[in-house]
Amino acid sequence: MEEVLRAIWNEPDGTGEAWEKAFDPLMAFVYCIRCFYCFRISAVVVLQGNMPEEDFLQRLARSQDSVAALVARSPEDQQRLGYFHTLREVCQQPVTWVRTAEFMVESAPSLQRCVKGICGITLTGSGSSEFAGDCVRLALQRELGVNVQAVAGGAILTQGSHALPVGRPALMVSLARSGDSPESVGALALMLKLEPELRHLVLTCNQRGSLANTFRDDPRVGVIALDDRTNDRSLVMTSSFTNLVLGARFLGLLREPGRYQAMVAGLADGAGTLLETRFDVLAQAAKSPFRRVLYLGSGGRFAAAREAALKMLEMTAGRVMTSCETYLGLRHGPMSAVHDDTLIVGFLSSEPRLRAYEADVLQELAQKRLGLFRVIAGERVPEELLGDKDVAVPYEAAQVLEDDNLPVLDVMVGQILALIRCLAEGLQPDSPSATGVIQRVVQSFPLHFPKA
């Protein structure tokens, strides 16, 4: 039965031998679901992918006053005030996700060769790119049945092969927006030197970057460069982050491209709904008088919490201090740092048993009267978890609300909060570090490779 289902799901036109063998009500239902999501993919492309970006923003502005206020200014004023790129890069995500899914499916044959016979996968990157790998680590480990770890590029530079999971042959996936940071290039160069049985895949948003081009002639290195629109021009990673997450996610679904594209279409639909119905609510929350933010998540959604915390920290230049924790980890010391000026952002699991643990922690925080208020995001947020000042952000993405799929929506919540708070602090989202303490690409520094 499983083989027949898979054959039907992946069949290009749904009219071949697999369909004829399985023509019964159950199979018909599966086929209809597949067709529905293929239609959703087409609908997103028609309604958004071919729509000029200004028209897309104007459409969003009709339902969200905070967006209307931002796009009412001329493009020149938006650039002068420093939010021209970030606003578009946050809002373009549903469109770019669909294109990324199409692009990854086109690359399936080469990707299948990458994973064939491997003992494990290392997902590596620096900063946000590391967190992107961590968002998909558990999903890939379950789907591929091999050890999957997310390892910082800096850890590979300093610890060498000891930073990687044991077992060869293995695959190292280097994730990067620009591909020009010294860690990204240095880590890959070092592993090519030290690990002959390590295969490499570069997944980047910049086809002109060093990571995409330095190693193109090495047969051990495959390169996939996503659409240039995902190569964010803003200092902070937004659409580049979520597209790297969804691109890497395909490694676990190589034999189910139809399921993968349906998942991405559902997420794109949910992200569009989030933008069109919750942007104003999140904008209002972002302007509240908090000075700290605590982000909570479990599993891959803790990785989303790490990224959301970094976005708020970067985009406020440290004026708002951030932390992130797992729900159960919060009790082991970090709860002591939740004060009256702390906004709590909780990404709520869709899995009932895990949600029960998380709900216990949220209720404990309420009983202890900790925090200024909470923003709770997830599938069907229960009213009993919400206090008078709390904000619910329900996700609406039919058939794809499993925890493995939701980090990209969680991160969007964090991006919107950070974007609006950055503006409220009088900073420029496109370049929030006014003194140049941090930059879009980490400046070059000496690489100390081991001597031969």
FENDAVEN-V64772 format. One line per field, one symbol per residue. phi: phi as a letter, one per 30 degrees, with the letter a starting at -180 (. if undefined). A space follows every 10 residues. Layout:
phi=???
This chain:
phi=.dddeddddc decibcdddd dcdbeddddd dddddedddd eddddddbdc dedddddddd ddcbdddedd ddddeddddd dibeddeddd ddeedddddd ddddddceed ddddcdidca bccblbiedd dddddceddd dddcibdbbc bdedddddci dddcddjbdb cccccaddic dddddddddd dddcbdccdb bccbcbdcdd ddcdcddddd ccbbcdeddd dedddddbdd ddddeddddd edbdcbdddd dddddddddd dddeddbbed dddddddddc bbbccbabid dddddddddd dddddchidc dbbbadeddd dcjdddcdcd ccdcccccdd deddddddde ddddddddhc jdabccbldh dddddcddcd bcbdcbbeib ddeeccedde ddedddeded dedddicced adddcidbbe ceddbdccdd dd
